[in-house]
Amino acid sequence: MPATTAWRPARADVDPTVKLRAVQVVEAIGEWPTGQGGAAAAKRRVGRRRW
């Protein structure tokens, strides 16, 4: 997989704070080590985040 960079909202976004939070949830769900996939593991990862 190619290297990625964290997404940041633009001033033109309708509600940058909400959009940033949504992106952070997707990032939290999408980054897991081998063997740690699935809905239950994703829920734990999102729950551990300090928003």
C-alpha positions in Angstrom: 0.0 0.0 0.0 1.2 3.5 -0.7 2.0 5.9 2.1 -0.8 8.1 3.2 -1.2 11.5 4.8 -3.8 12.6 7.3 -6.8 14.4 5.8 -7.4 17.9 6.9 -10.6 20.0 6.3 -10.8 23.0 4.0 -12.4 26.3 5.0 -14.8 25.7 2.1 -16.3 22.7 3.8 -19.8 23.3 5.2 -18.9 22.1 8.7 -15.2 21.3 8.8 -15.3 20.0 12.4 -18.0 17.4 11.6 -16.3 16.3 8.4 -12.9 15.9 10.2 -14.5 13.7 12.8 -16.2 11.5 10.2 -12.8 11.1 8.4 -11.1 10.2 11.7 -13.8 7.5 12.4 -13.1 6.0 8.9 -9.4 6.2 9.6 -9.8 4.4 12.9 -11.9 1.7 11.4 -9.5 1.2 8.4 -6.2 0.9 10.3 -5.8 -2.5 11.9 -3.1 -5.0 12.3 -3.3 -8.5 10.8 -6.0 -10.6 12.6 -7.7 -7.6 14.1 -10.4 -6.9 11.5 -14.2 -7.2 11.8 -17.0 -5.1 13.2 -16.3 -5.7 16.9 -12.6 -4.8 16.6 -13.5 -1.7 14.6 -16.0 -0.6 17.3 -13.3 -1.0 20.0 -10.8 1.1 18.0 -13.3 3.9 17.5 -14.3 3.7 21.2 -10.7 4.0 22.3 -10.1 7.3 20.4 -9.9 10.5 22.3 -12.1 12.8 20.2 
